[in-house]
Amino acid sequence: MELRFDFGTRLGKIKPMHGVGQPPLCGLSDELFHYLKEAGIPFSRLHDVGGPFGGNMFVDIHNVFRDFDADVEDEASYDFGFTDILIEALYKNGVEPIYRLGETIENYHNVRAYRIFPPRDPMKWAKICEHIILHYNHGWANGFHYGIKYWEIWNEPENGIDDSQNQMWHGTPEQFYELYDVSASYLKNRFGDEIRVGGYASCGFRYVVSNPRAFGVDADGSDDSDYSNERSKNFLDFFEGFFAYIKEHNSPLDFFSWHTYLSTENALIAYKYLERRLSELGYGDVELHLNEWNNVCEDRGDPTVATDISVRERGTGTAAAKALAMMCAMQGTKNELLCFYDAGIGISRYRGMFDPKTREPEPLYYAFAAFNELYKIGTEAKCEGACQEIYALAASDGKKMAAVIANPSAEDKEIFTNLSPELSAFAVDNTKQLSRVEADNSHFVIPAGSILLFTTE
């Protein structure tokens, strides 16, 4: 395979594809946040922070405004203490929060649901959100002037087809559409362009992957039954209903957020459908955020056995290469930012950036650090020859140059390039942590499940 890099042809900005979800909190300690700073992580989306029910401390509306009958104008009605500590620690380490206005997922809602019901007074809920924004952006209630930009209304309200399945919303779609309309309209009227309001953190478009050509995407699909079931179809039905509602009500939508746990190839199929459908609906210019993704989780087998991909690949160079492949691929789309789910500490298949025992970075973490080398340079440079098995991206500012190559496949790949021998090479694999390596930059073999970074020093 031949990869050609033209550092003199610059294509646009390198976008923040290396954001994360919740940060690596250790109880209330930010002792690991320095890793976010060192990898240049630009965003942390504050959803599911601190465990079930947001640890009963962080971010969630129920944690910040504990008694819905309390006076919305009274500072004493709010409990900002723990979330203040969290957000201050993020800014201290150069990470901008994306504040999800809503609740943490309730995985055991089938035993009892607590906080995922529609607010009984949507306007009061909107005013609570207003005062959270006032606290963090305008200094209200002994607050701050951070200027947090992105405020996301709820998360995955279409998570299940009814209350027996839905871990995020025990109400009707129409009740959510109303909540979004009331809240987004009120907040935009109150703050204008000072903030960007959006949502709804869609579960995604994997139903399209079951038969892409039926949805106008020229690609081979997948026969995975999870993609073609009624729950996946409901994701599309909810999407259509949401946009019909906000169009009729002229509801503001500064950004549309969506999620995927598909492979890079299948995520691109879902994206192509989303891009086209938004254009058809009259929202082709809306800002897109893929703010929850993890492409090691596509095969969701039994997480207790080693045959499950998300268990088997944790802590490997393959997980790192898959992650970098997604970042490189989505750089070429209209998505303005990505947030990996997530950077928390724990054994969950959705983690993987840090070893839950040693709390040291796993190879996956270094994929984000490698991407950051391009992000720091700032401008994408032309790269030709990459394919589904090899992903590549380059950056140049006229003086500094960098290129990354990811091989998420199961086979070593022979690569020919025109890269200058003056560029230094660094590798990420099962044992190398963005480590300096000797390489013939014009002709080399990139091992299966590994990353190479070439850069001026």
Summary of the structure (lengths in Angstrom):
residues: 457
radius of gyration: 21.8
end to end distance: 26.5
largest distance: 68.0
contacts: 1603
relative contact order: 0.14
helix: 33%
strand: 22%
